[in-house]
Amino acid sequence: MKKIPKFKTDKEAALFWQTHTFENYFKDTKESEIVFVKKPKKTIAIRLDPEDIKTVEHLAERKGLNYTSLLRMWIKEHLAKEAEHRA
């Protein structure tokens, strides 16, 4: 079995794996545990009109989400659009 070379960059590794098959190198690997770390969130308070909250809750329910998740999605989408306009 062949040994997996040491790569200096991710690009170098990508180029290697484009022309090689893992099948020839799997014995040179070992099991590993993957740990996912959630980014910490900061809690904020915003004041919204009660009718707006009801509307958001209704829209979120139709999408199978809770309303705070929907609001976070909308904020992220808007921030991404703003970033595109600044670029």
C-alpha atoms as an extended CHARMM CRD file, in Angstrom:
* protein
*
        87  EXT
         1         1  MET       CA              0.0000000000        0.0000000000        0.0000000000  PROA      1               0.0000000000
         2         2  LYS       CA              1.1980000000        3.5050000000       -0.8270000000  PROA      2               0.0000000000
         3         3  LYS       CA              1.6940000000        6.2650000000        1.7340000000  PROA      3               0.0000000000
         4         4  ILE       CA             -0.2620000000        9.4920000000        1.4860000000  PROA      4               0.0000000000
         5         5  PRO       CA              2.2390000000       12.3170000000        0.9120000000  PROA      5               0.0000000000
         6         6  LYS       CA              2.4370000000       15.3400000000        3.2110000000  PROA      6               0.0000000000
         7         7  PHE       CA              0.8370000000       18.3840000000        1.5720000000  PROA      7               0.0000000000
         8         8  LYS       CA              1.9330000000       21.9500000000        2.1590000000  PROA      8               0.0000000000
         9         9  THR       CA             -1.3570000000       23.4720000000        0.9870000000  PROA      9               0.0000000000
        10        10  ASP       CA             -4.9740000000       22.4720000000        0.4330000000  PROA      10              0.0000000000
        11        11  LYS       CA             -4.4940000000       23.2390000000       -3.2590000000  PROA      11              0.0000000000
        12        12  GLU       CA             -1.6140000000       20.7720000000       -3.4420000000  PROA      12              0.0000000000
        13        13  ALA       CA             -3.7860000000       18.1100000000       -1.7730000000  PROA      13              0.0000000000
        14        14  ALA       CA             -6.6710000000       18.8060000000       -4.1450000000  PROA      14              0.0000000000
        15        15  LEU       CA             -4.4100000000       18.4400000000       -7.1730000000  PROA      15              0.0000000000
        16        16  PHE       CA             -3.0620000000       15.1520000000       -5.8350000000  PROA      16              0.0000000000
        17        17  TRP       CA             -6.5230000000       13.6570000000       -5.2300000000  PROA      17              0.0000000000
        18        18  GLN       CA             -7.6750000000       14.7000000000       -8.7100000000  PROA      18              0.0000000000
        19        19  THR       CA             -5.1770000000       12.2370000000      -10.1710000000  PROA      19              0.0000000000
        20        20  HSD       CA             -5.1010000000        9.5230000000       -7.4700000000  PROA      20              0.0000000000
        21        21  THR       CA             -7.6670000000        7.1960000000       -5.9710000000  PROA      21              0.0000000000
        22        22  PHE       CA             -8.2360000000        6.7880000000       -2.2520000000  PROA      22              0.0000000000
        23        23  GLU       CA             -8.5270000000        3.0520000000       -2.8880000000  PROA      23              0.0000000000
        24        24  ASN       CA             -4.7190000000        2.8170000000       -3.0510000000  PROA      24              0.0000000000
        25        25  TYR       CA             -4.1860000000        4.7550000000        0.2020000000  PROA      25              0.0000000000
        26        26  PHE       CA             -6.9770000000        3.8020000000        2.6260000000  PROA      26              0.0000000000
        27        27  LYS       CA             -4.6950000000        1.5780000000        4.7540000000  PROA      27              0.0000000000
        28        28  ASP       CA             -2.5640000000        4.6650000000        5.4660000000  PROA      28              0.0000000000
        29        29  THR       CA             -5.4900000000        6.2680000000        7.2940000000  PROA      29              0.0000000000
        30        30  LYS       CA             -7.0160000000        5.9270000000       10.7250000000  PROA      30              0.0000000000
        31        31  GLU       CA            -10.4590000000        6.5950000000       12.1320000000  PROA      31              0.0000000000
        32        32  SER       CA            -11.0860000000       10.0260000000       13.5050000000  PROA      32              0.0000000000
        33        33  GLU       CA            -13.8670000000       11.6220000000       15.4790000000  PROA      33              0.0000000000
        34        34  ILE       CA            -15.4580000000       14.6970000000       13.9900000000  PROA      34              0.0000000000
        35        35  VAL       CA            -16.5610000000       17.3570000000       16.4270000000  PROA      35              0.0000000000
        36        36  PHE       CA            -18.8610000000       20.1280000000       15.2680000000  PROA      36              0.0000000000
        37        37  VAL       CA            -18.6350000000       23.3680000000       17.2030000000  PROA      37              0.0000000000
        38        38  LYS       CA            -21.5450000000       25.7740000000       17.1410000000  PROA      38              0.0000000000
        39        39  LYS       CA            -20.6560000000       29.4280000000       16.8810000000  PROA      39              0.0000000000
        40        40  PRO       CA            -21.7970000000       31.2280000000       19.9990000000  PROA      40              0.0000000000
        41        41  LYS       CA            -24.8430000000       33.4090000000       19.4810000000  PROA      41              0.0000000000
        42        42  LYS       CA            -25.4930000000       36.7520000000       21.1000000000  PROA      42              0.0000000000
        43        43  THR       CA            -29.0060000000       37.4320000000       22.3100000000  PROA      43              0.0000000000
        44        44  ILE       CA            -30.5860000000       40.7520000000       21.3710000000  PROA      44              0.0000000000
        45        45  ALA       CA            -33.9740000000       42.2810000000       22.0250000000  PROA      45              0.0000000000
        46        46  ILE       CA            -35.9200000000       44.0940000000       19.3330000000  PROA      46              0.0000000000
        47        47  ARG       CA            -39.3420000000       45.6440000000       19.5770000000  PROA      47              0.0000000000
        48        48  LEU       CA            -41.8160000000       44.5930000000       16.9080000000  PROA      48              0.0000000000
        49        49  ASP       CA            -45.4470000000       45.4040000000       16.3490000000  PROA      49              0.0000000000
        50        50  PRO       CA            -47.6090000000       42.5130000000       17.6190000000  PROA      50              0.0000000000
        51        51  GLU       CA            -49.2690000000       42.1780000000       14.1960000000  PROA      51              0.0000000000
        52        52  ASP       CA            -45.8480000000       41.8450000000       12.5420000000  PROA      52              0.0000000000
        53        53  ILE       CA            -44.9460000000       39.0970000000       14.9950000000  PROA      53              0.0000000000
        54        54  LYS       CA            -48.1840000000       37.2430000000       14.2160000000  PROA      54              0.0000000000
        55        55  THR       CA            -47.4670000000       37.5220000000       10.4960000000  PROA      55              0.0000000000
        56        56  VAL       CA            -43.9170000000       36.2160000000       10.9200000000  PROA      56              0.0000000000
        57        57  GLU       CA            -45.1490000000       33.3690000000       13.1360000000  PROA      57              0.0000000000
        58        58  HSD       CA            -47.7050000000       32.3910000000       10.4910000000  PROA      58              0.0000000000
        59        59  LEU       CA            -45.1300000000       32.4990000000        7.6710000000  PROA      59              0.0000000000
        60        60  ALA       CA            -42.6220000000       30.5310000000        9.7270000000  PROA      60              0.0000000000
        61        61  GLU       CA            -45.2060000000       27.8700000000       10.5910000000  PROA      61              0.0000000000
        62        62  ARG       CA            -46.0020000000       27.3910000000        6.8770000000  PROA      62              0.0000000000
        63        63  LYS       CA            -42.2780000000       26.8780000000        6.2510000000  PROA      63              0.0000000000
        64        64  GLY       CA            -41.9020000000       24.4480000000        9.1740000000  PROA      64              0.0000000000
        65        65  LEU       CA            -39.6960000000       26.8340000000       11.1600000000  PROA      65              0.0000000000
        66        66  ASN       CA            -39.9920000000       28.7250000000       14.3800000000  PROA      66              0.0000000000
        67        67  TYR       CA            -40.3150000000       32.4700000000       13.9190000000  PROA      67              0.0000000000
        68        68  THR       CA            -36.9190000000       33.3310000000       15.4080000000  PROA      68              0.0000000000
        69        69  SER       CA            -35.1920000000       31.0030000000       12.9250000000  PROA      69              0.0000000000
        70        70  LEU       CA            -37.0520000000       32.6710000000       10.0510000000  PROA      70              0.0000000000
        71        71  LEU       CA            -36.0730000000       36.1240000000       11.2780000000  PROA      71              0.0000000000
        72        72  ARG       CA            -32.4070000000       35.0490000000       11.5570000000  PROA      72              0.0000000000
        73        73  MET       CA            -32.5580000000       33.6630000000        7.9900000000  PROA      73              0.0000000000
        74        74  TRP       CA            -33.9990000000       36.9290000000        6.6800000000  PROA      74              0.0000000000
        75        75  ILE       CA            -31.3430000000       38.9700000000        8.4540000000  PROA      75              0.0000000000
        76        76  LYS       CA            -28.5450000000       36.7590000000        7.0480000000  PROA      76              0.0000000000
        77        77  GLU       CA            -30.0290000000       37.0060000000        3.5190000000  PROA      77              0.0000000000
        78        78  HSD       CA            -30.2550000000       40.7700000000        3.7460000000  PROA      78              0.0000000000
        79        79  LEU       CA            -26.7090000000       41.0770000000        5.0870000000  PROA      79              0.0000000000
        80        80  ALA       CA            -25.4300000000       38.9140000000        2.2090000000  PROA      80              0.0000000000
        81        81  LYS       CA            -27.2170000000       41.1460000000       -0.3400000000  PROA      81              0.0000000000
        82        82  GLU       CA            -25.7670000000       44.2590000000        1.2830000000  PROA      82              0.0000000000
        83        83  ALA       CA            -22.2900000000       42.7220000000        1.1310000000  PROA      83              0.0000000000
        84        84  GLU       CA            -22.7500000000       42.0260000000       -2.5960000000  PROA      84              0.0000000000
        85        85  HSD       CA            -23.7120000000       45.6320000000       -3.2520000000  PROA      85              0.0000000000
        86        86  ARG       CA            -20.6250000000       46.9100000000       -1.4030000000  PROA      86              0.0000000000
        87        87  ALA       CA            -18.2780000000       44.6070000000       -3.3420000000  PROA      87              0.0000000000
